[in-house]
């Protein structure tokens, strides 16, 4: 029996819980969002358990794992590999990327390919009306007759409409574009708020699991390039995909940040053109500066300081990329450290290593580092290439053409190789690289001094 209730105040926007009322939420900064909440305090049942419900039945994991995962092919080998073999039926996939990167175009192309293979699909776009989406589908030369569409932004109405359509023609895949523009009834906040996003996503997940329909949800990104919203949104879904690339280039990179039905080590490369998506056989063509003779005459400096080439592992592929560094005399108290395609914190660590072990006067320069072609490098084997590019930019030294840098740099300056190093070097020789800077040739970062 409940004896009394304990009062607290809960923010309707972010869910923060506080013992006293505030006009402005201390967690999310929104005004007038704290509501009174009375939590029951257990009386005769100190554990707080609801003993009126039936106990759960536990079975052996072997018995629980007798089922199988049914997958739906996206129609693209690159995308299927990132997903672990295709879309798992009944899964919820969160897809995000910078504005204008091609999220809607990519997903519309996937739906067109699925529809062509007799998979019933639906597209719910709260951001664009049917005219705009139809124009894009026409440009992509997709069949629109069998693709269901709605521009409603009320999630309850959308799900009920999809359930009715599912009874007539069983649906395979549904796209919701986008999470931040949909809203659920019964919540006081506006579309895009934390509480609205959670409610909308919860209802989509319940719908996907009950009907065994794969649901793809488009998510926005913040100005820092992270998926908008709290991390619990990513925890709620089955798969999180992120699209990378540069707006001036047709190349797109699809990464799996989370995948309950496959590996997160896979990366997909494809071209997003006027007629949809096309697989890319050799991504390195986009990231390296080739000589006039093509891959066999690869250039990595072109007579300029501050440019190196690195080899990294992207899923099952070996990808080669160009690192560009620019060092400019700074008059700021705190010089700029800008990295595009590299982790800024990792860049700061590398700069500290160069300052400590090579005596470079890093604090006098603004340092900018870029990976050509829009690739984001996460492999620590690119450390030496980044360090050499910065060193080259500051010293004005040009490394030989057809040179490759490969190695992780430790805090004490020692270079480390990985199990992929030998296979990367072998592939680099095939492409025309002739000079290699690896832990075998350079045991310590201070040896870069010998090249200037």
RANORFEN-V660758 format. One record per helix or strand of 3 or more residues. SS is the DSSP state (H for helix, E for strand). FROM is the first residue (numbers start at 1). TO is the last residue. Records with the same first field share a line. If there is no record, write none. Layout:
SS=FROM-TO, FROM-TO
This chain:
E=4-11, 34-41, 92-97, 121-125, 147-150, 173-177, 214-219, 239-244, 251-259, 267-273, 276-279, 289-291, 294-299, 307-314, 317-329, 337-340, 365-371, 403-406, 414-416, 435-438
H=61-64, 77-83, 103-116, 130-139, 155-168, 179-181, 194-211, 231-236, 284-287, 344-358, 362-364, 372-374, 380-395, 421-431, 445-451
